[in-house]
Amino acid sequence: MSTTSIEDDALVLKSYIKSYPDFPLPGILFRDIFNVFQNTDGLKLLNNILKKYATEIAGTVDCVAMLEARGFLLGTLMALHLNVPCVPVRKKGKLPGKVAQLEYSLEYAKDVLEVQLDVLKEGKKVLVIDDLLATGGTLDASIQLLRKTGAEVVQAVVIMELVDLEARKKIDIPIKSFIQY
């Protein structure tokens, strides 16, 4: 493992994030984490950050809940480093078996998230992971959904956070973000 700090590694990781002005709409600056995955050095760096953070929180969570879709890429790595299982939180209609679901509001629409009921046991301590915290709507809905299953959601981890949008004010659990914009 690297001897640099998580903060030092995150500064380097930030250089791998691509920005696309006016995507998907005019006036929006889209931050894309996929460039990290397209570069082996960036991917190794991201993996090291997650591994270091997993060492810090080891023993505090029983499961990692990964948010669709980029959270899937991060959640599997984090779960491996924590030596715990991972659970997908998906859009409606994508998971087989019995599911818990929660409808939530987006800026101009509604959506539904689901999680399989047989994968979470009551009282399990869950870490939620995703690539980006922007407005916080999806993260907040995911936390509510996981709580419906009886899970105890103890923390969220995101790689990037758009701090000017103040999503933390909506979320009632600790959030760890590695890169702030």
Secondary structure as a PSIPRED ss2 file (coil, helix, strand):
# PSIPRED VFORMAT (PSIPRED V4.0)

   1 M C   1.000  0.000  0.000
   2 S C   1.000  0.000  0.000
   3 T C   1.000  0.000  0.000
   4 T C   1.000  0.000  0.000
   5 S C   1.000  0.000  0.000
   6 I H   0.000  1.000  0.000
   7 E H   0.000  1.000  0.000
   8 D H   0.000  1.000  0.000
   9 D H   0.000  1.000  0.000
  10 A H   0.000  1.000  0.000
  11 L H   0.000  1.000  0.000
  12 V H   0.000  1.000  0.000
  13 L H   0.000  1.000  0.000
  14 K H   0.000  1.000  0.000
  15 S C   1.000  0.000  0.000
  16 Y C   1.000  0.000  0.000
  17 I C   1.000  0.000  0.000
  18 K E   0.000  0.000  1.000
  19 S E   0.000  0.000  1.000
  20 Y E   0.000  0.000  1.000
  21 P E   0.000  0.000  1.000
  22 D C   1.000  0.000  0.000
  23 F C   1.000  0.000  0.000
  24 P C   1.000  0.000  0.000
  25 L C   1.000  0.000  0.000
  26 P C   1.000  0.000  0.000
  27 G C   1.000  0.000  0.000
  28 I C   1.000  0.000  0.000
  29 L E   0.000  0.000  1.000
  30 F E   0.000  0.000  1.000
  31 R E   0.000  0.000  1.000
  32 D E   0.000  0.000  1.000
  33 I C   1.000  0.000  0.000
  34 F H   0.000  1.000  0.000
  35 N H   0.000  1.000  0.000
  36 V H   0.000  1.000  0.000
  37 F H   0.000  1.000  0.000
  38 Q C   1.000  0.000  0.000
  39 N C   1.000  0.000  0.000
  40 T H   0.000  1.000  0.000
  41 D H   0.000  1.000  0.000
  42 G H   0.000  1.000  0.000
  43 L H   0.000  1.000  0.000
  44 K H   0.000  1.000  0.000
  45 L H   0.000  1.000  0.000
  46 L H   0.000  1.000  0.000
  47 N H   0.000  1.000  0.000
  48 N H   0.000  1.000  0.000
  49 I H   0.000  1.000  0.000
  50 L H   0.000  1.000  0.000
  51 K H   0.000  1.000  0.000
  52 K H   0.000  1.000  0.000
  53 Y H   0.000  1.000  0.000
  54 A H   0.000  1.000  0.000
  55 T H   0.000  1.000  0.000
  56 E H   0.000  1.000  0.000
  57 I H   0.000  1.000  0.000
  58 A C   1.000  0.000  0.000
  59 G C   1.000  0.000  0.000
  60 T C   1.000  0.000  0.000
  61 V C   1.000  0.000  0.000
  62 D C   1.000  0.000  0.000
  63 C E   0.000  0.000  1.000
  64 V E   0.000  0.000  1.000
  65 A E   0.000  0.000  1.000
  66 M E   0.000  0.000  1.000
  67 L E   0.000  0.000  1.000
  68 E C   1.000  0.000  0.000
  69 A C   1.000  0.000  0.000
  70 R H   0.000  1.000  0.000
  71 G H   0.000  1.000  0.000
  72 F H   0.000  1.000  0.000
  73 L H   0.000  1.000  0.000
  74 L H   0.000  1.000  0.000
  75 G H   0.000  1.000  0.000
  76 T H   0.000  1.000  0.000
  77 L H   0.000  1.000  0.000
  78 M H   0.000  1.000  0.000
  79 A H   0.000  1.000  0.000
  80 L H   0.000  1.000  0.000
  81 H H   0.000  1.000  0.000
  82 L H   0.000  1.000  0.000
  83 N C   1.000  0.000  0.000
  84 V C   1.000  0.000  0.000
  85 P C   1.000  0.000  0.000
  86 C E   0.000  0.000  1.000
  87 V E   0.000  0.000  1.000
  88 P E   0.000  0.000  1.000
  89 V E   0.000  0.000  1.000
  90 R E   0.000  0.000  1.000
  91 K E   0.000  0.000  1.000
  92 K C   1.000  0.000  0.000
  93 G C   1.000  0.000  0.000
  94 K C   1.000  0.000  0.000
  95 L C   1.000  0.000  0.000
  96 P C   1.000  0.000  0.000
  97 G C   1.000  0.000  0.000
  98 K C   1.000  0.000  0.000
  99 V E   0.000  0.000  1.000
 100 A E   0.000  0.000  1.000
 101 Q E   0.000  0.000  1.000
 102 L E   0.000  0.000  1.000
 103 E E   0.000  0.000  1.000
 104 Y E   0.000  0.000  1.000
 105 S E   0.000  0.000  1.000
 106 L C   1.000  0.000  0.000
 107 E C   1.000  0.000  0.000
 108 Y C   1.000  0.000  0.000
 109 A C   1.000  0.000  0.000
 110 K E   0.000  0.000  1.000
 111 D E   0.000  0.000  1.000
 112 V E   0.000  0.000  1.000
 113 L E   0.000  0.000  1.000
 114 E E   0.000  0.000  1.000
 115 V E   0.000  0.000  1.000
 116 Q E   0.000  0.000  1.000
 117 L H   0.000  1.000  0.000
 118 D H   0.000  1.000  0.000
 119 V H   0.000  1.000  0.000
 120 L C   1.000  0.000  0.000
 121 K C   1.000  0.000  0.000
 122 E C   1.000  0.000  0.000
 123 G C   1.000  0.000  0.000
 124 K C   1.000  0.000  0.000
 125 K E   0.000  0.000  1.000
 126 V E   0.000  0.000  1.000
 127 L E   0.000  0.000  1.000
 128 V E   0.000  0.000  1.000
 129 I E   0.000  0.000  1.000
 130 D E   0.000  0.000  1.000
 131 D E   0.000  0.000  1.000
 132 L E   0.000  0.000  1.000
 133 L E   0.000  0.000  1.000
 134 A C   1.000  0.000  0.000
 135 T C   1.000  0.000  0.000
 136 G C   1.000  0.000  0.000
 137 G H   0.000  1.000  0.000
 138 T H   0.000  1.000  0.000
 139 L H   0.000  1.000  0.000
 140 D H   0.000  1.000  0.000
 141 A H   0.000  1.000  0.000
 142 S H   0.000  1.000  0.000
 143 I H   0.000  1.000  0.000
 144 Q H   0.000  1.000  0.000
 145 L H   0.000  1.000  0.000
 146 L H   0.000  1.000  0.000
 147 R H   0.000  1.000  0.000
 148 K H   0.000  1.000  0.000
 149 T C   1.000  0.000  0.000
 150 G C   1.000  0.000  0.000
 151 A C   1.000  0.000  0.000
 152 E E   0.000  0.000  1.000
 153 V E   0.000  0.000  1.000
 154 V E   0.000  0.000  1.000
 155 Q E   0.000  0.000  1.000
 156 A E   0.000  0.000  1.000
 157 V E   0.000  0.000  1.000
 158 V E   0.000  0.000  1.000
 159 I E   0.000  0.000  1.000
 160 M E   0.000  0.000  1.000
 161 E E   0.000  0.000  1.000
 162 L C   1.000  0.000  0.000
 163 V H   0.000  1.000  0.000
 164 D H   0.000  1.000  0.000
 165 L H   0.000  1.000  0.000
 166 E C   1.000  0.000  0.000
 167 A H   0.000  1.000  0.000
 168 R H   0.000  1.000  0.000
 169 K H   0.000  1.000  0.000
 170 K H   0.000  1.000  0.000
 171 I C   1.000  0.000  0.000
 172 D C   1.000  0.000  0.000
 173 I C   1.000  0.000  0.000
 174 P C   1.000  0.000  0.000
 175 I E   0.000  0.000  1.000
 176 K E   0.000  0.000  1.000
 177 S E   0.000  0.000  1.000
 178 F E   0.000  0.000  1.000
 179 I E   0.000  0.000  1.000
 180 Q E   0.000  0.000  1.000
 181 Y C   1.000  0.000  0.000
